[in-house]
Structure formats: structure tokens, C-alpha cells
Amino acid sequence: CLLLARAMGELQSKISFHTSKYRAEGSVAQPGPAGAPQQHSPAHTDAVTSVAALKPDLCVSGGRDKSVAVSSWRSGAALRRFIGHEREVTKVTSALDSSRVFSASRDRTVMMWELHGTSGPRQHFPGHDLVVTGLAVSPGEGQHTPSAQDCLAVFPALFLMVPVGADASQLCTGSRDNTVCKWDTETGECLGRAAISRNLVTHLCWVPGEPYVIQTSEDKTTRVWDSRELQVAHTFPAKQHIQTCCDVSQDGRYCLSSSSGCAGHGAEATLWDLRQTRGRVCEYKGHFQTTTSCVFLPRGPALAPSIATSSSDSTVKVWDQDTAGRG
């Protein structure tokens, strides 16, 4: 499954049930001794720091080797490699099924790459004062576009005559410099910059089909930004620990955030209802150290809504979204 691969990054999975339920459509399990996964040539020469889905058969990754790679899910081959950052890549993303790839780095910049272009960056986005830790691109065409009823159900006071754009023309970035920036992907122009004291950004994700961006922070909060004016539309109640990551369901109704923790304290994931914005819906507890990432899993016709989390305790857990029961 593309989203599961994106969220898990370089952590080792210890899921004990049949992963074939979440295998990408059309993929074939590779034979190996005692069910061992097939090994491929490394896409990077140092640790992989971020992975994201690009197309149904392609993923993009960033590494400490300062490079961005595009690889095939099925063959494992690295098809493209982009070089341009001066320090390690911290985040990668793309509008699914698009040909544009975005990367953030410790060199305080973001770059845009064309899948079928040159190996150099197509666009450059400088402007942050510290490492860039959040990266979200407006969803491309074909992403979920809700009905008017859905729009009124999510942030009802905000969705009055809101035009829904889905052209991957804008980019939001966040940094440890306490700022969130909005950019025009065609011109590289910074369209807005907002700073909040102690808002050390840890992750960003765009609500499908909407002008809203979810952001987690080291100040223990999860925020919803209105990208049009780059203002905070809502702040969920603060948690007890740093919020490390976030994700949004494909229908745009829920978001997830994950927490740092140690020795069984904290380290939970939290489900928030974007329709009501009245607090948490559910918590997923079971990790013993920081939960480093969280993701909504694609829902099949015979599968209950599920989420997955990965942790510094070397485990990956899959949860029933509604009951918090583990699969």
C-alpha cells in the first residue's frame, strides 16, 4: 500500500497479520527464503529520511546523502535521482499522480523537481532561517473534491462560498524557525509568511480538495491553517507531548496526529474530527516510545477503516480507526 510505505519510512515492520490486504493493486509477492522480502539495490548511499507516493507504481524518497530518488514499487529500481541540496533531505512530497516532486532540506530550502525533466531543480524556494521540517502541496486534479454538503459539514463557519482549487499550484512549508510559508510553484514567489512563537513545525499535510493545511508542532498542538490568507483557522486542544506527524483522511473528514513519548508515557496517536473541531475522537495507545508517524490506510470494500503508526520502539501497529483495536 502506497500510504503505508510513505508513513513507515525506514522503520522495521513487526506486523504479525497478512499484509497482502494492503498490497498495492496489481503487485505480486516476491518469493524468498522463509518469506523474506526481496532485496533491491539501495536508492541512497546513506539513511533514508522520507518516503512518499508519487504514482501507483512509483515512490519518491529523500536521504541523508542530500539526494532525491524516484523508484519503482514493483521492480525496486531507482529510476531517477535528483541532486541539488547542500545538506540532508528532511521531507519529500508530491501531488499524487503528478510529475512534480518537492523536497525540503536542512539547507533551509525547498526544491521542486520534474519527473521527466533534468536532474537539476525546476524551482527553488529559499526563505526559511532554519531546517525545513514541513512540506505540503495543494492536491492535484483527480484528488477528492467534496460536495457542497461536505464543505458545509467541515468547518461550517468557514466553508461559505469557498472555491475549491485542485491544481497543485501552491506549496506550504514549515520550519523550526516558527514560520509557515506559502509559495507559488510556478514562479517560486513567496505568497505569504506567518510566524507563531514556539511553533516549531514538525509536519504539514493538505486537506484533500480544500484550502486547509494541517500542521503539527513541538509546542504540542495541531493547527488548521487557511492557506488563502495563511491564518490559523482552528487549534486543537494541546496534548501532553510534542506532536510529531499528521495525516488527513481521503474524505477530508478526519485528521491524525502522533505524539512523542518515553517508557510508555505519551507516544499515542490521536484522531480529530474536522467536521466538528470539538476535540479528539479517539486515541491509539500502545507504543512505548515516540510515535514517529501516522497514516490513514486505504479502505477496501471488505476492510474496516484503519490507521497505521510507527514508533521509535521499532514497531509498526495497525489499528481499527473506530475502536482503537489493533489488527
N, C-alpha and C positions, 0 to 999 in steps of 0.2 A: 504494500500500500504506500502510495506516494507520501501521504501526510505523516504516517508513522515513521517512515525513513527520515523525513525532514526533521521531526522533533527529536528523534533519538540521538542524532549526531554520531559521536564516536563512542558512546557508552555501550557496554555489552548487554545484550538482552538475556534475561533469565526467565522469559515467559514459558510456562510449562504446558500450555494447551496448543491446539492445532493452529499454526499461523497461516495455514492455507486459506482461512476465511478472509484474511486481509491482504492476500497476494494480489498484485496488480493484474487486472483483467488481461488474459492472453498470455501471461507469463507461465513458464514451465519450471517446476522444481528441478534443480540440478542434482544429479546423483553424486554421491561421495561416500567415503568410508564412514559407516555408523551415522549416516545422515549429516555429515559435516558440510557446512556451506562451501560452495565453490569459491576458490581464491582467485583474485584478479590482480593484475599489476597495479601498484599504488597510483592514485591520481595525484598525490602530493608527495613531496620529499620530507615533510615534517607533519606535525599533528594537524588533523582536520578540525576546524573550529566551527563550521556551519555548513548545513546542507539544506537545500530547498528543491521543490519540484519545479520543473521548467515546462515539460511537455509530458504526455502519457508515457513516453519511453525514454525521457531524458531528465537528468537532475543536474543541478549546479552546486558546486562546493567551493569553500574558501579555506585557506590554511595558513599556518604559521610561516610557510615558505613564501608568503606575500603574493601568491598566485590564486587565480580563479579558474576552475576547471569545469567543463561540461562533459558528463559521462552518460553512457547508455545504461539504463537499468538492467537490460536483458543480457547484453554481452559483457558488461563491466569495463568496456574500453573507454578511455579518456579521449573524446573526440576533438575538443578544443581546449586551449589553455591561453588565458589572458594575463599579461604581465603589465604592471604599471604602478602598483602600490609600493611605497618605500618601507612599510612595516607590515606586520601580520594582518590578515583579513579577519575581521571580527564577526561580520554578518553578511549573508548573501540572500537575495530575494529576486522575484520576478513576478510579473503578471502572468498567471498560468496560461499556457498555450501561446505566449507572445515570443518574440525573438530578441527581447531585451533583457539583459541581466544587470543587476545592480549589486555593488559590493561596498561595504564600509570597512574602515581600517583604523588601526592605531596611529596611522599617519595623519589623522584628523580630517580625512577627506572621504568622499563617496565618489564612485565612478560608475558610469553606465557603459555596457559593452553590447555590441551587436553580434548575435549568434553567427550570422553569415557575413560579418564584416572583417576588418583587420584584427590583429592581435592586440592593438592598442585601444585605449578607451575612446568611445564615441562622444562621451560628455564627461565633464569634470565638475564636481560640486564641492568647492572649498568653503570654509567659513566657520567651522566649529573650532573651539580653542583646546579641546581635549579629545580623547579617543571617542569615535562614533560607535555607539552601542545599540542604536535602534534604527530600523530601516523598514519602510512600508511604502509600496507603490499602489496608486489607485487601481482598482481591479480593471482588467481589460474587458473587451467585448466578449460576451458569452458567459460572463460571471453572473451569479444570481442577481436578478433585478426584481425587487418585491413589488407587490401590488400596492395600490393606494391604501387598502385596508391594512396591509403590513406596515406601511410607513406611519400610519396614524397609531399603530399599536406600539411601535418602538419610539420612545421619547415623544409622546403625543404633543407636548407643548412646542417641540422643535420642528416637527415634520409638517409644517403648514406651507403648501406650495413650494416644496423643495424639488428642484430639478435634479434628477439622478444622473450623474455622469459615470461613464464606464469606458474611458478611452486611454487609460494608463498614461495620462499626460502630466500627472503630478506625483511628486515624491515627498514623503515626510521623513525626516531624520531626527534622531535624538542623541544626546551625548552626556558624558559625565560633567560637562560644563554647565549643566542645569537648563539647557535650552532645547527647544523643539523648533525645527525649521521646515518650511515648505518651499519646494522648488518646482520650476517649470522644466520638464525633462527635455524639451526641445532646445531651449535656449540656455539652460543652466542658470537662469536668473533666480535669485533667492526672492521669493514672493512674500515671505513673512518670517519673523523670528520672535519667539515668545520665551521668556525666562521666568522660572519659578524657583525661589530659594530652596536649596537642598533637594531639588528634583533631579537626582542622578538617574538618568534614564537607563533602564535595563533591557527593554524590548518594546517594539511597536508592531501593530498589525491593523490592517484596514478592514472595516466592516464591509462585507460584500455588497456592492451596488449602492453604497451610501457615502456621504461626505464625512463620515465619522471615523476616527482613528483611536484605537485603544492603546494605552501606554502604561507600563509598569515601572516602578521606581524603587530606589533604595530607601526612599522615605516611607516605605511600607504601604503605599497607596496605589490604586489602579484608577486611572483617569480616562475620561472620554473627551477627545478633542473634536471640535467642529473645525474641519480643515478649511472651510470657506473664509472664516475670519481669524483662524488659528487662535481660538479661545477655548477654554475648558468648559464643556457643556455639562459635565457631571463628574463628581469624585465619589467613588465608593468608599464605605467606611474603612478606615485604616486597619490593617492587620497587625499582628504582633511581631512579624519578622519582615525582612526585605522581600519584595516581590520580584521574582527573577525572570518571569516569562509570561506571555499571554497568547491567547488564540481566540478566534471567533468562529462560531458555528456557521455552516454554509447558508443557513436560512437567515442569518443575522440576528437571531433572537437571543442568543446567549454568548457570554464570553467566559473564558477560564483565566485564572492567574495561579501561579505557583509560588511557594514560599521557601525561603532559606530555613535552616534548622540544624539541630545537632542532638545526638543521643535520644532521638525520639520526640524531642520538643520542636514544635513547628513542623516544617517540611510537608505541609499539606497543600493540596490544590483546592481551589475554590471556584464554584460555578456561580456566576452572576446573571441575573435576568435583565437584559437590556430593555425589555418592554416596560418594566415597572420601575427600575432603578431604586428599589427599596431595600436593598441589601442582598446578602448571599442567599442562594437557593439550596446549595449542598456543599459539603466538604468531603474531601477524599483523603483519609488519613491512613498511613501505613508505612511510609518511608522513615528511615532512621537518621538520614542526613538530608541536606538541602535537595529539594526537588528542583532540578535544573531546567526542565522543560515540560510543557503540557500541550496536548493537541486533541482536537475532536477527530475521531475516526470516521471515515466514510460509512454511511449507513446503507447496508444491503437490505433487500426485501425481506429476508428472514432473520435479520440481526437487530437486536435492541440497540438503541443509541448508546454509544460507548466513547470513552476517552482513554487516553494513554498518558502516562507520566514516566519520566526518567529521573534518576537521582544519583547523587554522589555516593550513595551506598551500593553502587554497582548493579542496581536492579531497574527493570522496566516493569511497570504494572499497568494492566488494562482494567478499567472499572466500568460497571454499569452506570451510565450517566444519571439515571433517575434514582437509583437506590444506593449508590456508592459501594455496591458489592463488587468484589474482584472476580474477574473471569478465570 
